[in-house]
Amino acid sequence: MSSQSELDEKQVLNAARELAEETAVSFTMDQLAAKAGVSRATLYRQLGGKKAILKRLATEHGLDDLEQQDAPNRILQAARTLFAQQGLMIPTMEQIAEEANVGVATVYRHFGDKTGLLRAFLQAFHPHLPVTEHELTGDLRHDLAQLVETMIRFILEHQDMVQHSFSNAREWRDELMNLRPFQQRSLSRVANFLQSQMDAGQLRPIDPQQAATALTGMILSFGLIMPIYYKLPNPEPQETAVFITELFLDGLKQP
């Protein structure tokens, strides 16, 4: 008898194949989660990120052409490479076009200008946190662990980007403030989630921004500081998320 995880995996791969053929592999993980009827956390836990899923499709279904991304995705991936190396402001549209192996006119046609490209980039490369009503179960411990796991997986997948953002903090801060509304930023969304739990009586009422900052600091410590600066192995996302959640909610003090 097939296990539930095997059924979910087959279901996800079938959905991914359909989306890949429909969209020239420009689908998002949110679209895949909705089509497969599973959570984003399940996608990452069982199959990894989008790159790993496409590789599985290419290997198991003979769809080698799926790894050839369409122009907008190639441009965003090229931008990601250059932004991680140089920061948000230094790479030119011409350099990004060269990295993506497309004409610069193609970059302008898809994104309009550098600001448009930056907006699309920030939309594509940020953690999609499970904080909306249909993504939450109402179980504080479970929902918080899912949120933490999503952030850890994002940091591990984009360690170079996150590390560069801290080494160029002022530049990135200014650009993020201009390009991404405050309510869309991860810290704000975590604070809103914690505030909703306080309002529901699940957490004691404290400053939600401070609580979100403390939680985010723990996540960054495990996902970035320990592996990058202390040269420790990357943490296992699900186990680490449970540990952080328990530490955040229960602390270390004996009852």
C-alpha positions in Angstrom: 0.0 0.0 0.0 1.3 3.5 -0.9 2.1 5.8 1.9 0.4 9.3 2.2 3.8 10.9 1.4 4.2 8.8 -1.8 0.7 9.8 -2.8 1.4 13.5 -2.1 4.7 13.3 -4.0 3.0 11.8 -7.1 0.2 14.3 -6.9 2.7 17.2 -6.7 4.9 15.9 -9.6 1.8 15.5 -11.8 0.6 19.0 -11.0 4.2 20.3 -11.6 4.3 18.7 -15.0 1.0 20.2 -16.0 2.0 23.7 -14.8 5.4 23.4 -16.5 3.9 22.6 -19.8 1.3 25.3 -19.4 3.6 28.1 -18.3 7.0 27.2 -19.8 8.2 26.5 -16.2 7.4 30.1 -15.1 5.0 28.8 -12.4 5.5 29.7 -8.8 5.6 27.4 -5.8 2.3 29.1 -4.6 0.7 28.1 -7.9 2.0 24.5 -7.6 0.8 24.2 -4.0 -2.7 25.4 -5.0 -2.9 23.0 -8.0 -1.6 20.0 -6.0 -3.8 20.8 -3.0 -0.9 20.7 -0.5 0.9 23.4 1.5 4.1 25.1 0.5 5.8 23.5 3.5 4.8 20.1 2.2 6.3 20.9 -1.2 9.7 21.9 0.3 9.7 19.1 2.9 9.0 16.3 0.4 10.5 17.5 -2.8 12.7 20.6 -2.1 12.5 23.8 -4.1 11.4 24.4 -7.7 14.8 23.5 -9.1 14.7 20.1 -7.5 11.2 19.5 -8.7 12.1 20.4 -12.3 15.1 18.1 -12.1 12.9 15.3 -11.0 10.5 15.9 -13.9 13.4 16.0 -16.4 14.9 12.8 -15.0 11.8 10.7 -14.5 9.6 11.9 -17.4 12.3 12.7 -20.0 11.3 16.4 -20.1 14.8 17.8 -20.5 13.5 21.0 -22.1 11.8 21.9 -18.8 15.2 23.1 -17.5 15.3 25.7 -20.2 13.5 28.6 -18.5 11.7 31.3 -20.3 13.2 34.7 -20.8 11.6 36.5 -17.8 12.8 33.7 -15.4 16.3 33.7 -17.0 16.5 37.4 -16.5 15.4 37.2 -12.9 17.9 34.4 -12.2 20.6 36.4 -13.8 19.6 39.4 -11.7 19.8 37.2 -8.6 23.3 36.1 -9.5 24.6 39.7 -10.0 22.7 41.2 -7.1 24.2 38.6 -4.8 27.6 39.4 -6.0 27.4 43.2 -6.3 24.3 44.5 -4.6 21.0 45.9 -5.9 22.2 49.1 -7.5 25.5 48.2 -9.2 24.5 45.8 -12.0 23.2 47.5 -15.1 20.4 46.3 -17.4 23.1 45.5 -20.0 25.0 43.3 -17.5 21.9 41.5 -16.5 21.0 40.9 -20.1 24.4 39.5 -20.8 24.2 37.2 -17.8 20.8 36.0 -18.9 22.0 35.5 -22.5 19.3 37.7 -23.9 19.2 41.1 -25.6 18.9 44.2 -23.4 15.8 45.1 -25.4 14.2 41.9 -24.0 14.9 42.9 -20.5 13.3 46.3 -21.0 10.3 44.7 -22.8 9.6 42.4 -19.9 10.3 44.7 -17.0 10.2 48.3 -18.3 13.2 49.7 -16.5 15.6 48.9 -13.6 12.9 49.8 -11.0 10.4 47.4 -12.6 13.0 44.7 -12.6 13.8 45.3 -9.0 10.1 45.2 -8.1 9.7 41.9 -9.9 12.9 40.5 -8.3 11.8 41.4 -4.8 8.4 39.8 -5.5 10.0 36.6 -6.8 12.7 36.3 -4.2 11.1 36.6 -0.8 9.6 34.0 1.6 5.9 33.5 1.0 4.9 33.1 4.6 1.8 31.0 5.6 0.0 33.8 7.4 -3.3 34.1 5.5 -6.5 32.6 6.9 -6.7 29.7 4.5 -3.1 28.7 5.2 -3.5 28.6 9.0 -4.9 25.8 11.1 -5.6 27.7 14.3 -3.1 25.6 16.2 -0.6 28.2 17.3 2.4 25.8 17.8 1.8 24.2 14.4 1.2 27.4 12.5 4.2 29.2 14.1 6.5 26.2 13.3 5.3 26.3 9.6 6.1 30.0 9.4 9.6 29.5 11.0 10.3 26.5 8.7 9.4 28.6 5.6 11.8 31.3 6.6 14.6 28.9 7.4 14.2 27.2 4.0 14.3 30.5 2.2 17.4 31.7 4.1 19.2 28.4 3.3 18.2 28.5 -0.3 19.4 32.1 -0.6 22.2 32.3 1.9 24.4 34.4 -0.5 21.6 36.9 -1.1 20.8 37.2 2.6 24.4 37.5 3.6 25.0 40.2 1.0 22.0 42.1 2.2 23.5 42.5 5.6 26.9 43.5 4.3 25.3 46.3 2.3 22.5 47.0 4.9 22.0 50.7 4.2 21.8 50.3 0.4 19.4 47.4 0.6 17.3 49.0 3.4 16.8 52.2 1.3 15.8 50.2 -1.8 13.5 47.9 0.1 11.7 50.8 1.7 11.1 52.3 -1.7 10.2 49.2 -3.6 8.3 47.0 -1.2 5.4 48.4 0.9 6.0 48.0 4.6 3.0 45.6 5.1 4.6 43.2 2.6 7.9 42.8 4.4 8.6 39.6 6.3 9.1 41.2 9.7 5.8 43.1 9.4 3.9 39.9 8.4 5.4 38.0 11.3 4.5 40.8 13.7 0.9 40.8 12.3 0.7 37.0 12.8 1.9 37.4 16.4 -0.5 40.3 17.0 -3.4 38.1 15.7 -2.4 35.4 18.2 -2.3 38.0 21.0 -5.7 39.2 20.0 -7.0 35.7 20.1 -5.6 35.2 23.6 -3.0 32.6 22.5 0.0 34.8 23.4 0.4 37.4 26.2 0.1 41.0 24.9 3.5 42.5 24.3 4.9 44.7 21.5 4.4 42.5 18.4 7.2 44.2 16.5 9.7 43.4 19.3 8.4 39.8 19.5 8.8 39.4 15.7 12.3 40.9 15.8 13.3 38.4 18.5 11.8 35.5 16.5 13.5 36.6 13.3 16.8 36.9 15.1 16.6 33.3 16.2 15.8 32.2 12.6 18.7 34.2 11.2 21.0 32.8 13.8 20.3 29.2 12.7 19.9 29.8 9.0 22.8 32.3 8.4 25.1 33.0 11.3 25.8 29.5 12.4 26.5 28.0 9.0 28.2 31.1 7.4 30.1 32.6 10.3 30.6 29.6 12.6 31.0 27.1 9.7 28.5 24.7 11.3 26.4 22.4 9.1 23.2 23.8 7.7 20.3 23.0 10.1 17.5 20.6 9.2 14.6 23.0 8.6 11.7 21.1 10.1 13.5 20.0 13.3 15.0 23.5 13.7 11.7 25.1 13.2 10.1 23.0 16.0 13.1 23.8 18.3 12.8 27.5 17.7 9.0 27.4 18.1 9.3 25.6 21.4 12.0 27.9 22.7 10.1 31.0 21.6 6.8 29.8 23.2 8.1 28.0 26.3 11.5 29.4 27.0 14.0 27.5 29.1 12.7 28.0 32.5 11.4 24.9 34.4 7.6 25.0 34.9 
